[in-house]
Amino acid sequence: MRPLLALSQAIDRLNEKIGYICNLLVLISCLVSAGNAMIRYAFSYSSNGWLEAQWYMFAILVMFGASYTFKRNEHVRVEILYLMLSERGQLILDLIGTLCFLIPACLLLAYLSWPFFYQAYAVGEMSGNAGGLLRWPIKFVIPAGFVMLALQGVSEVIKRIAALEGYVTIDAKYERPTQ
């Protein structure tokens, strides 16, 4: 179980770093948005590249922020049934939901979105707007984001199994296993 917990911790650390980057992207996208608006109104100049950069940052926030949010147990959950369960029941429900729904759905979506990215990469797809950006890098974010969410799902499965077997307890606030 220790090697699996080490793998879980490595995935958690990776998603923490991604979450930190996503937090910075929130600030950067606000600054780009404000700067773009000020320049547009002050100098009557606008750039499609800056607008697309904002969209790209938002896409990165959504796709990679999902795994970070899941890691911190701050994702949307219908808790009517969940709150009525014992701690063991909650662990089992989390385990079933992650194994049966989250991981398969993420892997399927990553698989299905890969050709979408690859086609754009193969032709060097660019934005149709004047001054626009390359499109293939942002299209890569789709399968990569689903893979990261699936990896975080694997981490959560490992932690739930370890908690069910008594190896660790789960810190409810941040989903960190404690020994």
C-alpha positions in Angstrom: 0.0 0.0 0.0 2.9 2.4 0.6 4.0 2.5 -3.1 0.4 3.3 -4.0 0.1 6.0 -1.4 3.4 7.5 -2.7 1.9 7.5 -6.2 -1.2 9.2 -4.8 1.0 11.9 -3.1 2.9 12.5 -6.3 -0.4 13.0 -8.2 -1.6 15.3 -5.5 1.6 17.3 -5.6 1.3 17.7 -9.4 -2.3 18.8 -9.1 -1.4 21.3 -6.4 1.2 22.8 -8.7 -1.3 22.9 -11.5 -3.8 24.6 -9.1 -1.2 27.2 -8.2 -0.7 28.0 -11.9 -4.5 28.2 -12.4 -4.7 30.6 -9.5 -2.1 32.8 -11.2 -3.9 32.6 -14.5 -7.0 34.1 -12.8 -5.0 37.1 -11.9 -3.2 37.3 -15.2 -6.5 37.0 -17.2 -8.0 39.8 -15.1 -5.0 42.0 -15.8 -5.1 41.2 -19.5 -8.8 41.9 -19.7 -8.5 45.2 -17.8 -5.4 46.2 -19.9 -7.1 45.3 -23.1 -10.2 47.3 -22.2 -8.2 50.4 -21.1 -6.1 50.3 -24.3 -9.2 49.9 -26.4 -11.0 52.9 -24.9 -7.9 55.1 -24.4 -6.2 54.5 -27.7 -9.0 52.9 -29.9 -6.8 49.9 -30.4 -7.7 46.3 -29.8 -6.0 43.0 -30.5 -7.7 39.7 -31.3 -4.6 38.0 -29.9 -5.2 39.4 -26.4 -8.9 38.5 -26.5 -8.0 34.9 -27.5 -5.3 34.8 -24.9 -8.1 35.5 -22.3 -10.2 32.7 -23.7 -7.2 30.4 -23.7 -6.5 31.2 -20.0 -10.1 30.6 -19.1 -10.0 27.2 -20.9 -6.9 26.2 -19.1 -8.5 27.3 -15.8 -11.6 25.1 -16.4 -9.8 22.0 -17.7 -6.9 21.9 -15.3 -8.8 23.5 -12.4 -11.2 20.5 -12.3 -8.5 18.1 -11.1 -7.3 20.6 -8.5 -10.9 21.2 -7.3 -11.5 17.5 -7.1 -8.2 17.0 -5.1 -9.4 19.6 -2.6 -12.8 18.0 -2.3 -14.5 21.3 -3.4 -16.3 19.8 -6.4 -20.0 19.8 -6.8 -21.7 17.0 -5.0 -25.3 16.2 -4.3 -25.0 15.6 -0.6 -28.5 14.6 0.4 -27.8 10.9 0.4 -24.0 11.4 1.1 -24.5 13.1 4.4 -26.8 10.4 5.7 -24.1 7.8 5.3 -21.5 6.8 7.8 -17.8 7.7 7.1 -17.3 4.2 5.8 -20.3 4.5 3.6 -19.1 7.9 2.2 -15.7 6.3 1.4 -17.4 3.4 -0.4 -19.8 5.8 -2.3 -16.8 7.9 -3.3 -14.9 4.8 -4.5 -17.8 3.5 -6.6 -18.5 6.9 -8.1 -14.9 7.5 -9.0 -14.2 4.0 -10.4 -17.5 3.5 -12.2 -18.2 7.0 -13.5 -15.4 9.6 -13.2 -12.4 7.7 -14.4 -14.1 5.9 -17.3 -15.8 9.2 -18.5 -12.6 11.1 -18.3 -10.6 8.5 -20.2 -13.3 8.3 -22.8 -13.5 12.1 -23.2 -9.6 12.3 -23.5 -9.7 9.5 -26.1 -12.4 11.2 -28.1 -10.9 14.7 -27.9 -7.4 13.5 -29.0 -8.2 13.5 -32.8 -9.7 17.0 -32.4 -6.3 18.2 -31.1 -4.2 16.0 -33.4 -6.0 17.3 -36.6 -5.4 20.9 -35.5 -1.7 20.1 -34.7 -1.2 18.3 -38.0 -2.4 21.2 -40.1 -0.9 23.9 -37.8 -4.4 25.4 -37.2 -4.4 29.1 -36.6 -7.2 31.4 -35.6 -9.3 32.8 -38.4 -9.1 36.3 -36.7 -6.5 38.8 -37.7 -3.8 38.7 -35.1 -5.2 35.5 -33.7 -3.2 32.7 -32.0 -2.4 29.1 -32.8 -5.3 26.9 -32.1 -3.7 23.5 -31.6 -2.0 24.2 -28.2 -5.4 25.1 -26.6 -7.0 22.1 -28.2 -4.4 19.9 -26.4 -5.7 21.3 -23.1 -8.9 19.3 -23.6 -7.5 15.7 -23.5 -4.7 16.8 -21.1 -7.3 18.2 -18.7 -9.3 15.0 -18.8 -6.2 12.9 -18.2 -5.3 15.0 -15.2 -8.8 14.6 -13.8 -8.6 10.8 -14.3 -5.2 10.8 -12.6 -6.6 12.6 -9.6 -9.4 10.1 -9.6 -6.8 7.3 -9.3 -5.3 9.2 -6.4 -8.6 9.5 -4.7 -9.3 5.8 -5.2 -6.0 4.9 -3.6 -6.7 7.1 -0.6 -10.2 5.7 -0.2 -9.0 2.1 -0.3 -6.2 3.0 2.2 -8.7 4.6 4.5 -11.1 1.6 4.2 -8.3 -0.8 5.1 -7.2 1.4 8.0 -3.9 2.5 6.7 -4.8 6.2 6.7 -7.6 8.5 7.8 -8.9 11.2 5.4 -8.7 14.8 6.4 -12.2 15.9 5.3 -11.2 19.5 4.6 -8.5 18.9 2.1 -8.8 15.1 1.4 -5.2 14.5 2.6 -4.5 11.1 4.0 -3.0 11.3 7.5 -1.1 8.4 9.0 
